[in-house]
């Protein structure tokens, strides 16, 4: 009687998979027991890889890692939905040898990820849920629109300067108001071509103004939903924090409890100085603010700190004492750290800002 084939099982064995993610294809490296099993390319489909793993490593414990980038977190969500452990890492946190830096390619990158994962050398970044990411997209879209609007404002000013057209003094601080734009449209140029060139820039400016107004309305509606309203109201009690800043904070941070301390929170924002040391441990040089930051929050919070200095007597006093010892640019960073501590307190305790409590 013919014996039945014994079923293959990798139960209890860890299978480590590193993926170098690209738009049209993935390069995948698989490590088993600290040894490379195979490195290959495949279409960018999570289920295709899951099928391969189930076929070649049935019952194994799969662990997948890829670098954060343009693709976002949908890959992470797909693997998690299949019950597979998946990690997303910051590209700069992956241990890299000098040889790997000089011979960089897709196969090297995915092998490096799989090897580092098997060695326990990687730390995952925080992955927000899909709803938070979509809300974040709305806030970031507004930022992009504002940048484009500023671009067209600068182009219009440059054109006026180029032709020696002086902006009337009575506009003053009302520049870029509805009346100012009407004045721009009434400017007479010597040639129809010049008039059309100016009108094109003005029309683009008006288009961005309309889009920003629409997005602002949507952000205000979002801020009034049950998910955000209480936290937004609490944040608005902090001097220097407006509704756009509050919503940017909430959608970028998502969960304040993921930061174990105020220093870790400040590091996420990018409000810490870099360090360099050599030789003795006491010989530490502090450099300017670290380049690793949340670019959407750091600049916005520094702007909020300038507003807070004018509105909050305690911060105003602190700032004026600080500028006696350092430059204003450094003093405002100190103020921003204090503002950040207040924001963290309000979010962690889910309560309004009280000056007598937080100084």
C-alpha positions in Angstrom: 0.0 0.0 0.0 1.4 3.4 -1.1 2.1 5.7 1.9 0.6 9.2 1.7 3.0 12.1 1.5 3.8 13.8 4.8 2.3 17.4 4.9 5.0 20.1 5.1 4.6 22.4 8.1 6.6 25.4 9.3 4.7 25.8 12.5 6.7 27.7 15.1 9.2 28.9 12.6 9.6 32.6 11.9 9.7 33.7 8.2 11.0 37.2 7.7 10.1 39.1 4.5 11.6 42.4 3.4 9.9 44.3 0.5 11.3 47.1 -1.6 8.1 48.8 -2.7 7.8 50.4 -6.1 4.8 51.5 -8.2 5.0 48.8 -10.8 6.8 46.0 -9.0 8.1 44.8 -5.6 11.4 43.1 -4.9 11.0 40.6 -2.1 13.6 38.9 0.0 12.7 36.0 2.4 14.9 35.0 5.3 14.4 31.7 7.2 16.6 30.9 10.3 18.9 33.9 9.5 19.5 32.5 6.1 18.3 34.0 2.8 15.8 31.7 1.1 15.1 33.7 -2.0 15.0 37.1 -3.5 12.6 37.8 -6.4 10.4 40.3 -8.1 6.6 40.3 -8.2 3.6 42.4 -9.1 2.6 44.9 -6.4 -0.1 42.7 -5.0 -0.1 41.7 -1.3 -2.3 38.7 -1.9 0.1 37.3 -4.4 2.9 37.3 -1.8 0.5 35.7 0.8 -0.3 32.9 -1.7 3.4 32.3 -2.2 4.1 32.2 1.5 1.2 29.8 2.2 2.4 27.5 -0.6 6.1 27.4 0.4 6.0 28.0 4.1 2.6 26.6 5.3 1.8 27.3 8.9 4.8 29.6 9.3 4.8 32.7 11.4 5.2 35.5 8.8 6.8 38.9 9.5 6.8 41.5 6.8 8.6 44.9 6.7 8.7 47.7 4.1 9.9 51.3 4.2 7.5 54.3 4.5 7.1 56.3 1.3 4.8 57.4 -1.4 2.7 54.2 -1.2 1.3 55.1 2.2 -0.1 52.4 4.5 -2.5 50.4 2.3 0.0 47.6 2.0 0.2 47.4 5.7 -3.6 47.3 6.0 -3.8 44.5 3.4 -1.3 42.2 5.2 -2.9 43.0 8.6 -6.3 42.0 7.1 -4.8 38.6 6.2 -3.6 38.1 9.8 0.1 38.7 9.0 2.4 40.7 11.2 3.6 43.7 9.2 5.9 46.6 10.1 6.5 50.0 8.4 9.8 51.6 9.1 11.5 55.0 8.5 14.1 54.5 5.7 16.7 56.4 7.8 16.3 53.9 10.6 17.4 50.8 8.7 21.0 49.7 9.5 23.1 50.1 6.4 26.7 49.2 5.7 29.0 51.3 3.7 29.0 48.7 0.9 25.2 48.8 0.8 25.3 52.6 0.4 27.7 52.4 -2.5 25.9 49.5 -4.3 22.3 50.5 -3.7 19.6 48.7 -5.7 16.3 47.0 -5.1 17.7 43.6 -4.3 20.2 45.0 -1.8 17.4 47.1 -0.1 15.0 44.3 0.4 17.7 41.9 1.7 18.8 44.6 4.1 15.2 44.9 5.4 14.7 41.2 5.8 18.0 40.7 7.5 17.5 43.6 9.9 14.0 42.3 10.7 15.3 38.9 11.6 18.0 40.4 13.8 15.4 42.5 15.7 17.1 45.8 14.6 14.0 47.6 13.3 11.6 49.9 15.1 8.2 50.4 13.6 6.7 53.8 13.0 3.1 54.6 14.1 0.5 53.7 11.5 -2.8 55.7 11.8 -6.1 54.1 10.9 -7.6 54.9 7.4 -10.2 57.4 8.7 -7.5 59.5 10.3 -5.4 59.4 7.2 -8.2 60.7 5.0 -9.0 63.5 7.5 -5.2 64.4 7.4 -5.3 64.5 3.6 -7.9 67.3 3.7 -5.7 69.4 6.1 -2.6 68.8 4.0 -4.5 69.7 0.8 -5.3 73.1 2.3 -1.6 73.7 3.0 -0.7 72.9 -0.6 -3.4 75.2 -1.8 -2.1 78.0 0.4 1.4 77.5 -1.0 0.1 77.7 -4.5 -1.9 80.9 -3.7 1.3 82.5 -2.3 3.1 81.6 -5.4 0.6 83.4 -7.6 0.6 86.4 -5.3 4.4 86.7 -5.7 4.1 86.3 -9.5 1.6 89.1 -9.6 3.7 91.4 -7.5 6.7 90.6 -9.6 4.8 91.5 -12.8 3.6 94.8 -11.3 7.1 95.7 -10.3 8.4 94.7 -13.7 6.2 97.2 -15.4 6.6 99.9 -12.8 2.9 99.7 -11.6 2.6 101.2 -8.1 0.1 99.7 -5.7 -2.1 102.5 -4.3 -1.3 103.3 -0.6 -5.0 103.2 0.4 -5.0 99.4 0.1 -2.5 99.1 3.0 -3.2 95.9 4.9 -6.2 95.2 2.7 -3.9 93.9 -0.1 -5.3 90.8 -1.7 -8.8 91.7 -0.6 -11.7 91.6 -3.0 -11.3 95.3 -3.8 -7.6 94.9 -4.4 -8.3 92.0 -6.9 -10.9 94.2 -8.7 -8.2 96.9 -9.0 -5.8 94.3 -10.5 -8.4 93.4 -13.1 -8.9 97.1 -14.1 -5.2 97.7 -14.7 -4.6 98.8 -18.3 -1.6 97.5 -20.2 -0.2 98.8 -23.4 -0.8 95.6 -25.3 -3.6 93.0 -25.3 -1.0 90.4 -24.7 0.2 92.1 -21.5 -3.4 92.4 -20.3 -4.0 88.7 -20.9 -0.8 87.7 -19.1 -1.8 89.6 -16.0 -5.4 88.4 -16.2 -4.2 84.7 -16.3 -2.3 85.2 -13.1 -5.2 86.9 -11.4 -7.6 84.2 -12.5 -5.4 81.5 -11.1 -5.2 83.5 -7.8 -9.0 83.7 -7.7 -9.3 80.0 -8.4 -7.1 79.1 -5.4 -8.9 81.6 -3.2 -12.1 79.9 -4.0 -10.7 76.4 -3.3 -9.2 77.5 0.0 -12.5 79.0 1.1 -14.2 75.7 0.3 -11.7 73.6 2.1 -11.9 76.0 5.2 -15.6 75.4 5.3 -15.1 71.6 5.2 -12.4 71.7 7.9 -14.8 73.7 10.2 -17.5 71.1 9.6 -15.1 68.3 10.3 -14.0 70.1 13.5 -17.6 70.0 14.8 -18.0 66.3 14.4 -18.1 64.1 17.6 -14.6 62.8 16.8 -12.9 66.2 17.1 -15.2 68.8 18.7 -14.3 68.4 22.3 -10.5 68.3 21.6 -10.7 71.2 19.2 -12.6 73.3 21.8 -9.9 72.5 24.4 -7.1 73.4 22.1 -8.7 76.7 21.1 -8.4 77.9 24.7 -4.6 77.9 24.3 -3.3 81.3 23.1 -1.9 81.1 19.6 -3.9 78.0 18.6 -6.6 78.5 16.0 -8.9 76.0 14.3 -6.5 75.2 11.5 -3.7 74.6 13.9 -5.9 72.5 16.2 -7.1 70.3 13.3 -3.6 70.0 12.0 -2.4 68.9 15.4 -5.2 66.3 15.8 -4.8 64.8 12.4 -1.0 64.6 12.4 -0.7 63.3 16.0 -3.9 61.1 16.0 -3.1 59.6 19.4 -1.2 61.8 22.0 -0.7 58.7 24.2 1.7 57.2 21.8 4.3 59.7 23.1 5.7 58.5 26.5 7.1 61.9 27.4 7.2 65.5 26.4 10.7 65.0 25.0 9.5 62.2 22.6 6.6 64.5 21.6 9.0 67.3 20.9 11.3 65.0 18.9 8.3 64.0 16.7 7.6 67.6 16.0 11.3 68.4 15.4 11.8 70.8 18.3 15.0 69.3 19.6 18.6 70.1 18.8 20.9 67.6 17.2 23.9 66.3 19.1 27.5 65.5 18.2 30.0 63.9 20.5 33.3 62.2 20.3 35.9 61.0 22.9 34.7 61.7 26.4 30.9 61.5 27.0 30.9 65.0 28.5 32.2 66.5 25.2 28.8 66.9 23.6 28.0 69.6 21.0 24.4 70.7 20.4 23.7 71.7 16.9 20.7 73.5 15.3 17.2 71.9 15.2 17.2 68.4 13.9 16.3 68.0 10.2 14.1 65.1 11.1 10.7 66.6 11.9 7.0 66.7 11.1 7.2 69.5 8.4 3.5 70.2 8.7 3.6 70.9 12.4 7.0 72.5 13.2 6.6 75.6 11.1 3.0 76.0 12.1 3.7 75.8 15.8 6.6 78.3 15.5 4.1 80.7 13.9 1.6 80.0 16.7 4.3 80.8 19.2 4.8 84.3 17.8 1.0 84.8 18.2 1.1 83.3 21.7 3.8 85.7 22.7 1.5 88.7 22.0 -1.5 87.2 23.7 -0.2 85.3 26.7 1.5 87.5 29.4 3.4 84.5 30.8 4.9 83.6 27.4 5.6 87.3 26.7 7.6 87.6 29.9 9.5 84.4 29.2 10.3 85.5 25.7 11.6 89.0 26.7 13.8 87.4 29.4 15.1 84.9 26.8 16.1 87.4 24.2 18.5 89.0 26.6 20.6 85.8 26.5 20.1 84.7 22.9 18.8 85.6 19.5 15.1 86.0 18.9 15.1 83.0 16.6 16.3 80.8 19.4 14.1 82.4 22.0 11.0 81.7 20.0 12.0 78.0 19.8 12.0 78.0 23.6 8.6 79.5 23.6 7.4 76.9 21.1 8.5 74.1 23.4 6.5 75.7 26.2 3.5 76.0 23.9 4.0 72.3 22.9 3.9 71.3 26.6 0.6 73.0 27.0 -0.8 71.3 24.0 0.3 67.9 25.3 -1.2 68.6 28.7 -4.6 69.7 27.2 -4.8 66.6 24.9 -3.7 64.1 27.5 -6.0 65.4 30.2 -8.9 66.2 27.8 -9.4 69.6 29.4 -9.2 73.3 28.7 -6.0 75.3 29.1 -5.9 77.0 32.5 -3.0 79.6 32.9 -2.9 79.1 36.6 -2.2 75.4 36.2 0.2 75.4 33.2 3.1 77.9 33.2 
